Amino acid sequence: MSFAIQRHRTAIKRSELSRPLQLGLDHGLVTECTTVFDYGCGRGDDVRRLNQKGIAARGWDPRHHPEQARTAADVVNLGYVINVIEDPQERIRVLNEAWALTRKVLIASARLSIEANRPYHSSPYSDGFLTSRGTFQKYYDQFELRDWLEANLNVQSIAAGPGIFFVFRDTELQQSFEAARFRRCAAIPTRKFSNEIFERNRNLLDRLANFITVRGRIPEHSELDVADAIRERVGSLQRAFRIIQQVTGSKQWEEIRAERSQDLLVYLALSRFRKRPTFFSLPRDLQLDIRSFFGNYSKACELADDLLFSAGRIEVITKACQSSPVGKLLPDALYIHSSALAFLPCVLRVYEGCARAYVGTVENANIIKLKISKPQISYLYYPGFDRSPHPALAGSLVVPLNTFRIKYAEYFGSSNPFILHRKETLVARDHPLHQRFERLTKQEERAGLYEQPQLIGTKEGWETALKMKGLTHSGHRLIKNHQSKQHQ
């Protein structure tokens, strides 16, 4: 019966880059300096889009591009291929063929079980379904897919998103990637004072300042390509940094160092979920970070373990949510915008990181809900968060940390969806729209729109409250509804 299965019909036309390769771009694994091979490229849309971005990409597909050679590349994409193969042994063979072509990282993806209730399935077949289009689909649980990849490749994988995994052949690249996921972005402290030596050597010292901003420590000589020039003109790197501190002040550098050490603890805490790497298997720059911040690896791991175990205690999570400098606190959960994740206390970053280690980056999710009463993280999608004064919930992905049985729900088309209020509480104070959000909230408070909180959590309830007050919105401004007055 397998001869009748029309695998080629699963190759869809894409209007944008596929999610697995987009994640590769977002995480800096796919760049203009890397080569990409798309194994099972379908119609070749991803290959064309990568080439348009200046990225050297090639692809092969048994039906649409059989004439192309299967060649090795830094990044190999096996995008939604294994789930359309009805023969389990052939799946394993294809996976290993793709892995054999991989120099640095394999991006492997498949459909998840939460999609298995789609209406086009016709009947069970083998370990999956035959669809009404004559194609086959094998759906995986997130754990099942990870375990299948690791059992057949004998290599650890990293969840990049639901149904998407990065499998690294380059282990140092893997550790650098994992550490970078938890490293906050920071701006170089601005200059407050003048210094003649600084001004004469500004280009060199700016390079040093940029390194310290990223790593939180003074580099070793070999880590900075302008180290020789700095030594000739200024002296040691330590003296050069003292000059930078003289013109910027030292407080912000102390904060950057503290943030980087916390970022490293979050990375080490979450690495305990799998087999934590040995010190000497880490990239040289991470080894230097650990020695600079903690003195030795044993001390760093001890602190990281304490942090991880704290994230499993409800009373600690409750206290951290209550004291968090960012987020909207409700009795059962803390809500934050995804851009504010790095501003959470370390223990909450680890708490959320436990879910992200399982599902990776959830597409479109812009609000994160950290449950207080039980171990659970939800990723919520509110389209138009920046534009709409009160965006409506369109989808949610819930990750229970005690079972990891993820649940997905869609709310598109709902006549009465949940909506957001007080958006300024969800973002950090330096968010570019914080003042606009806060100004609207103050207007709404003065108008008495929050007097019945049990009413306004949904679209219909909110519209009723607005109508009762004769108000409406113009962007992020509250105005009188003149049309409402005419009807009265």
Buried (B, 14 or more C-beta within 10 A) or exposed (E): EEEEBEBBEBBEEBEEBBBBBBBBBEBEBBBEEBBBBBBBBBBBBBBBBBBEEEBBBBBBBEBBBEEBEBEEBBBBBBBBBBBBBBEEEEBBEBBEEBBEBBBBBBBBBBBBBBBBEEEEBEEEBBEBBBBEEEBBBBBBBBEEBBEBBBEBBEBBBBBBBBBBBBBBBBBBBBBBBBBBBBBBEBEBBEBEEEBEBBEEBBEBBBBBBEBBBBBBBBBEEEBBEBBEBBBEBBEEBEEBBEBBBBBBBEEBBEEBBEBBBBBBBBBBBBBBEEEBBEBEEBBEBBBBBBBBBBEEBEEBBEBBBEBBBBBBEEEBBEBBBEEBEBBBBEEEBBBBBBBBBBBBBBBBBBBBBBBBBBBBBBBEBBBBBBBBEEBBBBBBBBBEBBEBBBBBBBBBBBBBBEEBEBEBEEBEEEEEBBBBBBBBBBBBEEBEBBEBBBBBBEBBEEBEBBEEEEBBEBBEBBBBBBEEBBBBBEEBEBEEBEEBEEEE
